[in-house]
Amino acid sequence: MTTRGKDLLKDKTALVTGGGAGIGRAIAERYAREGATVIVTDFNDDAGQQTVADITRAGGNASYEHLNVCNSAEHDALIAKIVMQHGRLDVACNNAGISGAMVPLVEMTDAQWLEVINTNLSGVFFGIRAQCRAMSSAGGGAIVNISSILGQVGFPATVAYTAAKHGVVGMTQTAAIEYGAQGVRVNAVGPTFIKTSWINNIPPDLQSDLLARHPLARFGEAEEVAALALWLSSDEASYITGAYYPVDGGYLAA
Ligand code: NAI
């Protein structure tokens, strides 16, 4: 985080879940660079605090709060604390997620299914509910949910992940319909395979197959997802809600 932004989030208070690593970390850094006061959350406290330390060292404004997205009471308490300390919540990015076990549908256990659904679907719902309550009563706000290309299409051995990410898109649309009149915009972002720790878990031969399915012939960078999340969070996107935007190197077009 070296270059100064264009102050697209000047004077805004912004929350990021799963901000300790990967895409969430890149989004927190980008929000801070654009002038936001960023509340970085994660259930990995060391990782989240490291993000805050790096943002602060680079001249940004950030603080850390523990948040396990699977725990609805933690969401509610955090939003109440943010409103008390900062006056309002302007922007929220529901990013935290897990890949889960890659197994064929018939082999997926109840525990494997529930782990992914609890984090990637219920975790986003608990967030949206608390955020919409606070934003709608304060006159508006912007929510960005990190879905996936697998929020639009299927992929082998990912039934729980695909179901959760499709669910996030549906939740985004419903929340946008319910709270648009109160000034709350809710949008979803659909990344393809992004160069976070996840890519390392994909076997090299599958990585080659996947690259061939991307017109841009490369995997994405976390910063490229952050650029879209920033734009949707900012007033530049003031007439956009209930939308799903891929950031996928052309995967869904191919
Ligand atoms: P990552 O594993 O690099 O970072 C995820 C962060 O979320 C970590 O800091 C982790 O501690 C945190 N986290 C996980 N479970 C949590 C929980 N229950 N409560 C609070 N924090 C929790 O993952 P990455 O790649 O940055 O993924 C972020 C989001 O982007 C996820 O929703 C993922 O589904 C989505 N995504 C990622 C893609 C990729 O290729 N990396 C592709 C498409 C979507």
Residues whose N, C-alpha, C, O or C-beta is under 5 A from the ligand:
A	BS01	NAI	G18 G19 G20 A21 G22 I23 G24 D42 F43 N44 A47 L67 N68 V69 C70 N95 A96 G97 I98 T119 I146 S147 S148 P191 T192 F193 I194 T196 S197 W198
